[in-house]
Amino acid sequence: MILILRTDAGEEEIAEVVRRLEAEGLRAHVSRGVERTVVGVLGHDTERAYALAALPQVEQAVPVKHPYKLASREFHPDDTLVRVGEHVVFGGQQVVLMAGPCAVESEEQLMAAAESVARAGGTVLRGGAFKPRTSPYSFQGLGLKGLELLDQARRRYGLAIVTEAMDEEGLRAVAEVADMVQIGARNMQNFSLLRACGRIDKPILLKRGLSATIEEWLLAAEYIMAGGNHQVVLCERGIRTYETKTRNTLDLSAVPVIQHLSHLPIVVDPSHGTGSWQYVGPMARAGVAAGADGVIMEIHPNPSEALSDGPQSLNLPTFERLAAELKAVAQAIGRYI
């Protein structure tokens, strides 16, 4: 349920609504928009909040039709801005360019990629220190050494860094170093990990599960937000369908659908979405044109020698040419990279 307050409601009147809800054993989430203030009501028996519609500062009590609450645009009508590091903002006019290797393999490899990202105008370096792989015999990442190298790259090139946490123990290590924590597709419904993400003060990049519906994806975000961390950015990275010519099916329709249903920023991942470097450029351009708040791509100094996801990784010159094209697409729709 949401309580829509009158446009002239003052801070004390808003505080009164919050106190009354808490006295009923309910939780209140106050969202101050440009045109109105909305108080979201959370709890097991929100029906009790209907009585507050009689307060003079309450204009209307409206039931929320979606099972996700905090992630819903009904609860939070205005777009959420998620700040990462000192200069990066998801959800505004900026289209955030994020790139880096699938896995951190060596200092030389990572620094070459980071230099390319900075040169191309990117602001976020991605790189896996801990790698969840389908095969137990595949390269699993450098672990803590990988985090150290990511930290070095951040300081050398002024980039924010995002890297994946695979479990609660790894989350603690990643959160100490990264500017943004990634929850991968395979962990989208790892509810204990999502709850742990709700207890940290770091932005979360939440990837869509391999076969997840949009509602399941938003409910995963709700787990994080219900824990107190509202700094969530969603990532469409392709879903598993019957098609075999691409690694996954990149669902670009998810961008406008999410923006209609939720206030959270959304980025697209054309590397995992297609699985082939030849298709990354067209889908990245399409993602920006569709209104995505960012693009995250895999790049490598020598993709043929990559220890992870080489076939979908762009080499550095190709990435830099694509970055210039993405800037033109963003400009065409009134945004910038």
QUIHUQUI-V736213 format. One record per residue. N is the residue number from 1. RES is the residue in one small letter. NEAR is the number of other ideal C-beta (glycine too) atoms within 12 Angstrom. Layout:
n->{N:N}
res->{RES:RES}
near->{NEAR:NEAR}
This chain:
n->{1:2:3:4:5:6:7:8:9:10:11:12:13:14:15:16:17:18:19:20:21:22:23:24:25:26:27:28:29:30:31:32:33:34:35:36:37:38:39:40:41:42:43:44:45:46:47:48:49:50:51:52:53:54:55:56:57:58:59:60:61:62:63:64:65:66:67:68:69:70:71:72:73:74:75:76:77:78:79:80:81:82:83:84:85:86:87:88:89:90:91:92:93:94:95:96:97:98:99:100:101:102:103:104:105:106:107:108:109:110:111:112:113:114:115:116:117:118:119:120:121:122:123:124:125:126:127:128:129:130:131:132:133:134:135:136:137:138:139:140:141:142:143:144:145:146:147:148:149:150:151:152:153:154:155:156:157:158:159:160:161:162:163:164:165:166:167:168:169:170:171:172:173:174:175:176:177:178:179:180:181:182:183:184:185:186:187:188:189:190:191:192:193:194:195:196:197:198:199:200:201:202:203:204:205:206:207:208:209:210:211:212:213:214:215:216:217:218:219:220:221:222:223:224:225:226:227:228:229:230:231:232:233:234:235:236:237:238:239:240:241:242:243:244:245:246:247:248:249:250:251:252:253:254:255:256:257:258:259:260:261:262:263:264:265:266:267:268:269:270:271:272:273:274:275:276:277:278:279:280:281:282:283:284:285:286:287:288:289:290:291:292:293:294:295:296:297:298:299:300:301:302:303:304:305:306:307:308:309:310:311:312:313:314:315:316:317:318:319:320:321:322:323:324:325:326:327:328:329:330:331:332:333:334:335:336:337}
res->{m:i:l:i:l:r:t:d:a:g:e:e:e:i:a:e:v:v:r:r:l:e:a:e:g:l:r:a:h:v:s:r:g:v:e:r:t:v:v:g:v:l:g:h:d:t:e:r:a:y:a:l:a:a:l:p:q:v:e:q:a:v:p:v:k:h:p:y:k:l:a:s:r:e:f:h:p:d:d:t:l:v:r:v:g:e:h:v:v:f:g:g:q:q:v:v:l:m:a:g:p:c:a:v:e:s:e:e:q:l:m:a:a:a:e:s:v:a:r:a:g:g:t:v:l:r:g:g:a:f:k:p:r:t:s:p:y:s:f:q:g:l:g:l:k:g:l:e:l:l:d:q:a:r:r:r:y:g:l:a:i:v:t:e:a:m:d:e:e:g:l:r:a:v:a:e:v:a:d:m:v:q:i:g:a:r:n:m:q:n:f:s:l:l:r:a:c:g:r:i:d:k:p:i:l:l:k:r:g:l:s:a:t:i:e:e:w:l:l:a:a:e:y:i:m:a:g:g:n:h:q:v:v:l:c:e:r:g:i:r:t:y:e:t:k:t:r:n:t:l:d:l:s:a:v:p:v:i:q:h:l:s:h:l:p:i:v:v:d:p:s:h:g:t:g:s:w:q:y:v:g:p:m:a:r:a:g:v:a:a:g:a:d:g:v:i:m:e:i:h:p:n:p:s:e:a:l:s:d:g:p:q:s:l:n:l:p:t:f:e:r:l:a:a:e:l:k:a:v:a:q:a:i:g:r:y:i}
near->{36:40:43:33:36:22:16:13:26:15:15:11:25:30:19:24:40:30:18:27:34:21:17:24:16:29:26:34:36:31:31:19:22:11:14:26:34:39:47:43:41:31:21:12:15:29:16:20:36:23:20:35:26:15:26:15:28:31:25:22:27:25:21:29:15:24:20:35:37:40:39:35:29:32:42:33:22:21:26:34:24:39:25:38:25:13:16:37:28:43:35:20:19:32:44:51:46:51:48:54:51:44:37:44:35:25:23:19:34:42:29:31:47:40:26:36:46:28:23:35:28:42:39:50:49:54:54:42:43:35:33:31:21:15:10:9:7:18:28:24:32:27:26:21:22:40:33:23:36:47:30:24:41:35:19:21:27:22:42:42:49:50:50:50:41:30:22:24:16:35:34:22:27:41:32:22:34:40:40:47:47:50:51:38:35:25:35:38:27:28:21:19:36:35:24:30:44:31:23:29:18:36:41:48:50:52:43:45:34:27:19:30:22:32:23:25:39:37:31:40:49:37:35:43:38:28:24:21:31:35:35:48:49:52:52:47:47:36:31:23:16:10:16:10:13:28:31:34:28:38:40:32:21:36:36:20:23:41:25:20:30:42:38:44:42:49:52:48:47:47:48:44:43:36:30:27:33:20:29:43:30:23:41:46:31:28:46:40:26:31:32:47:43:46:56:48:52:43:48:41:30:21:31:12:17:32:26:36:35:28:23:36:41:41:28:32:19:26:41:27:22:39:37:23:27:42:26:20:30:31:17:16:21:14:27:21:35}
